[in-house]
Structure formats: C-alpha cells, structure tokens
C-alpha cells in the first residue's frame, strides 16, 4: 500500500536541483581563480580586493561542494534503514 520514499525513482526536479547545485559549486571556485589571476584590464578592482574576493569565493566553493556532496551524492547510512 505505502511505498517507502527511498524506492521511488528520482524526480526530474530533484535531478535538476542536484545538477544545478553541482554546477554552482564548480562556478564559485572558478570565478575565484579567475579573480585571483585576472589582470587590471579584465577586472577593474584594486589588486588586494580582487585577491581577497577571489580567496573568499574559492573557499566558499570548496565548502559548498563538500556540503552538496554529502547531501546529494554520498550514500546515507540511516540507523532505521534496516528496519522494516
């Protein structure tokens, strides 16, 4: 009568959300690296501000990637998963 949610196939919205969050976690560090190594003609900011903003984006992207990986891609080990 009632199917557990872990047996239902993944919905299109969930799949889209998983891919979107993964792309965003890769975009933040890429933007940070771009800011760190960009020239003054590419991005017209003070060098110190570009460096700080680039490092913040790089660290935020790494932290976000770890959280997204744990939430969407790492298999869960619930303590109630073996009970029926």
C-alpha positions as CSV (number, residue, x, y, z in Angstrom):
1,X,0.0,0.0,0.0
2,X,2.6,2.5,1.0
3,X,6.0,2.5,-0.7
4,X,9.0,3.9,1.2
5,X,10.4,7.1,-0.4
6,X,13.8,5.6,-1.0
7,X,12.4,3.1,-3.5
8,X,10.7,5.8,-5.6
9,X,12.6,6.9,-8.7
10,X,14.3,10.2,-8.6
11,X,12.1,13.0,-9.8
12,X,13.1,15.4,-12.6
13,X,13.1,18.3,-10.2
14,X,15.4,16.5,-7.8
15,X,17.7,15.6,-10.6
16,X,17.7,19.2,-11.9
17,X,18.4,20.5,-8.4
18,X,21.3,18.1,-8.0
19,X,22.9,19.1,-11.3
20,X,22.3,22.8,-10.7
21,X,23.9,22.8,-7.2
22,X,26.8,20.9,-8.5
23,X,27.4,23.4,-11.4
24,X,27.2,26.3,-8.9
25,X,29.7,24.7,-6.6
26,X,32.1,24.5,-9.5
27,X,31.3,28.0,-10.7
28,X,32.3,29.7,-7.4
29,X,35.9,28.4,-7.3
30,X,36.3,29.1,-11.0
31,X,35.2,32.7,-10.5
32,X,37.6,33.0,-7.5
33,X,40.5,31.6,-9.5
34,X,39.7,34.0,-12.4
35,X,39.6,37.0,-10.0
36,X,43.0,36.0,-8.4
37,X,44.8,35.6,-11.7
38,X,43.0,38.3,-13.8
39,X,44.7,41.4,-15.0
40,X,43.7,45.0,-14.2
41,X,42.3,45.4,-17.7
42,X,40.0,42.3,-17.3
43,X,38.6,43.3,-13.8
44,X,38.9,46.9,-12.7
45,X,39.3,46.4,-9.0
46,X,42.1,47.0,-6.6
47,X,44.5,44.1,-6.5
48,X,44.0,43.5,-2.8
49,X,40.2,43.4,-3.2
50,X,40.4,41.0,-6.1
51,X,42.7,38.7,-4.1
52,X,40.5,38.8,-1.0
53,X,37.3,38.3,-3.0
54,X,38.9,35.5,-5.1
55,X,40.1,33.6,-2.0
56,X,36.6,34.0,-0.3
57,X,34.9,32.6,-3.4
58,X,37.4,29.8,-3.7
59,X,36.9,28.8,0.0
60,X,33.1,29.2,-0.2
61,X,33.0,27.0,-3.3
62,X,35.0,24.2,-1.6
63,X,32.8,24.3,1.5
64,X,29.7,24.3,-0.7
65,X,31.0,21.4,-2.7
66,X,31.5,19.3,0.4
67,X,28.0,20.1,1.7
68,X,26.4,19.3,-1.7
69,X,28.4,16.1,-2.0
70,X,27.3,14.9,1.5
71,X,23.7,15.9,0.8
72,X,23.1,14.6,-2.7
73,X,25.9,12.1,-3.6
74,X,27.1,10.3,-0.5
75,X,25.1,7.2,0.4
76,X,23.2,7.7,3.6
77,X,23.5,5.3,6.5
78,X,20.4,5.9,8.5
79,X,20.1,3.9,11.6
80,X,16.5,3.0,10.7
81,X,17.3,1.8,7.2
82,X,17.5,-1.9,8.2
83,X,14.1,-2.0,10.0
84,X,11.0,-3.0,8.1
